[in-house]
Amino acid sequence: MAAQGHEGLKDLLAIIAEEKDARLPIDARASLIVLAAQLRALHTMIGSIERRLIVQHRANEASKRLQTIHGIGIIGASAIAATVTDPTHWRRTPLHVNPPGPRVIRDERLRFAKQPCQLL
């Protein structure tokens, strides 16, 4: 057994790597060696992606401004900045005035009927 979290995982990986450790059966060790190698490769790939994302974020002024909003981090800011290339395209109209899409209204028999929104 090992502790939970990053430190516990490091302990488990050390147990898997130590061939002379008798706590782990040979067949289990063979399977876990493959999983440990995949975990290390995944960790390397995630680190590479994070580094590229940070470089792109720091080079984009819109992304840096978006990150100042509470609850938006580097990933969210970068995604919004990459998706919304022209923010002037979005008008400031309240959605409660005329919501987009079909409106659902109730008829007399309590069934739902869809009607398109009437545009202003």
Kinemage of the C-alpha trace (Angstrom):
@kinemage 1
@onewidth
@group {chain A} dominant
@subgroup {mainchain}
@vectorlist {calphas} color= white
{ca met a 1} P 0.000 0.000 0.000
{ca ala a 2} L 1.043 3.571 -0.591
{ca ala a 3} L -0.257 7.016 0.255
{ca gln a 4} L -2.682 8.734 -2.099
{ca gly a 5} L -1.618 11.522 -4.409
{ca his a 6} L 1.599 12.314 -6.221
{ca glu a 7} L 3.924 11.024 -3.501
{ca gly a 8} L 2.011 7.746 -3.230
{ca leu a 9} L 2.202 7.307 -6.989
{ca lys a 10} L 5.964 7.830 -6.907
{ca asp a 11} L 6.208 5.133 -4.230
{ca leu a 12} L 4.114 2.718 -6.294
{ca leu a 13} L 6.184 3.355 -9.428
{ca ala a 14} L 9.347 2.616 -7.410
{ca ile a 15} L 7.825 -0.683 -6.233
{ca ile a 16} L 6.924 -1.603 -9.817
{ca ala a 17} L 10.427 -0.751 -11.060
{ca glu a 18} L 12.204 -2.774 -8.338
{ca glu a 19} L 12.309 -6.334 -9.712
{ca lys a 20} L 13.529 -7.842 -6.444
{ca asp a 21} L 10.577 -6.485 -4.445
{ca ala a 22} L 8.493 -9.543 -3.471
{ca arg a 23} L 5.347 -7.564 -2.616
{ca leu a 24} L 4.246 -7.670 -6.251
{ca pro a 25} L 3.644 -10.931 -8.162
{ca ile a 26} L 5.629 -11.334 -11.407
{ca asp a 27} L 2.560 -11.314 -13.685
{ca ala a 28} L 1.151 -8.211 -12.014
{ca arg a 29} L 4.537 -6.484 -12.287
{ca ala a 30} L 4.692 -7.227 -16.027
{ca ser a 31} L 1.291 -5.617 -16.585
{ca leu a 32} L 2.015 -2.664 -14.342
{ca ile a 33} L 5.345 -1.955 -16.051
{ca val a 34} L 3.421 -1.297 -19.271
{ca leu a 35} L 0.960 1.003 -17.476
{ca ala a 36} L 3.812 2.840 -15.726
{ca ala a 37} L 5.543 3.454 -19.070
{ca gln a 38} L 2.292 4.812 -20.530
{ca leu a 39} L 1.852 7.044 -17.489
{ca arg a 40} L 5.379 8.459 -17.884
{ca ala a 41} L 4.797 9.077 -21.621
{ca leu a 42} L 1.489 10.796 -20.890
{ca his a 43} L 3.118 12.961 -18.219
{ca thr a 44} L 5.795 14.028 -20.736
{ca met a 45} L 3.203 14.850 -23.411
{ca ile a 46} L 1.062 16.874 -20.982
{ca gly a 47} L 4.140 18.847 -19.882
{ca ser a 48} L 4.954 19.635 -23.501
{ca ile a 49} L 1.396 20.773 -24.228
{ca glu a 50} L 1.336 22.942 -21.093
{ca arg a 51} L 4.603 24.640 -22.042
{ca arg a 52} L 3.346 25.416 -25.574
{ca leu a 53} L 0.050 26.701 -24.197
{ca ile a 54} L 1.826 29.023 -21.758
{ca val a 55} L 4.026 30.418 -24.560
{ca gln a 56} L 0.983 31.050 -26.775
{ca his a 57} L -0.925 32.605 -23.870
{ca arg a 58} L 1.893 35.003 -23.012
{ca ala a 59} L 2.144 36.100 -26.659
{ca asn a 60} L -1.585 36.918 -26.946
{ca glu a 61} L -2.800 40.176 -25.368
{ca ala a 62} L -6.472 39.176 -25.537
{ca ser a 63} L -5.722 35.924 -23.737
{ca lys a 64} L -3.828 37.758 -20.995
{ca arg a 65} L -6.739 40.192 -20.506
{ca leu a 66} L -9.231 37.335 -20.376
{ca gln a 67} L -7.205 35.599 -17.680
{ca thr a 68} L -7.777 38.570 -15.366
{ca ile a 69} L -11.464 37.576 -15.166
{ca his a 70} L -12.197 35.590 -12.011
{ca gly a 71} L -12.545 31.888 -12.797
{ca ile a 72} L -10.815 31.987 -16.182
{ca gly a 73} L -7.352 30.465 -16.288
{ca ile a 74} L -4.760 30.061 -18.991
{ca ile a 75} L -6.597 27.236 -20.764
{ca gly a 76} L -9.962 29.012 -20.792
{ca ala a 77} L -8.465 32.350 -21.801
{ca ser a 78} L -6.481 30.780 -24.630
{ca ala a 79} L -9.526 28.865 -25.877
{ca ile a 80} L -11.746 31.968 -25.869
{ca ala a 81} L -9.077 34.109 -27.542
{ca ala a 82} L -8.590 31.481 -30.254
{ca thr a 83} L -12.336 31.038 -30.823
{ca val a 84} L -13.502 34.660 -30.751
{ca thr a 85} L -11.280 36.379 -33.277
{ca asp a 86} L -13.537 39.421 -33.785
{ca pro a 87} L -15.243 40.496 -30.533
{ca thr a 88} L -17.032 43.385 -32.287
{ca his a 89} L -19.156 40.742 -33.996
{ca trp a 90} L -21.025 40.185 -30.720
{ca arg a 91} L -23.704 42.785 -30.057
{ca arg a 92} L -24.750 43.804 -26.594
{ca thr a 93} L -28.428 42.866 -26.653
{ca pro a 94} L -30.034 41.406 -23.569
{ca leu a 95} L -31.006 37.785 -24.121
{ca his a 96} L -34.159 38.118 -22.051
{ca val a 97} L -35.653 40.571 -24.573
{ca asn a 98} L -35.621 38.152 -27.494
{ca pro a 99} L -33.948 34.825 -26.806
{ca pro a 100} L -32.582 33.001 -29.854
{ca gly a 101} L -34.176 29.805 -31.123
{ca pro a 102} L -37.715 28.463 -30.944
{ca arg a 103} L -40.024 29.530 -28.140
{ca val a 104} L -41.998 26.866 -26.326
{ca ile a 105} L -45.554 27.893 -25.481
{ca arg a 106} L -48.361 25.915 -23.867
{ca asp a 107} L -51.638 25.415 -25.652
{ca glu a 108} L -55.026 24.867 -24.006
{ca arg a 109} L -54.594 21.094 -23.733
{ca leu a 110} L -51.275 21.412 -21.832
{ca arg a 111} L -49.282 20.152 -24.804
{ca phe a 112} L -46.196 21.947 -25.911
{ca ala a 113} L -46.046 23.625 -29.289
{ca lys a 114} L -42.950 25.191 -30.806
{ca gln a 115} L -43.148 28.540 -32.504
{ca pro a 116} L -40.268 30.478 -33.996
{ca cys a 117} L -39.245 33.663 -32.194
{ca gln a 118} L -40.512 36.891 -33.651
{ca leu a 119} L -37.480 39.042 -34.442
{ca leu a 120} L -37.617 42.739 -33.666
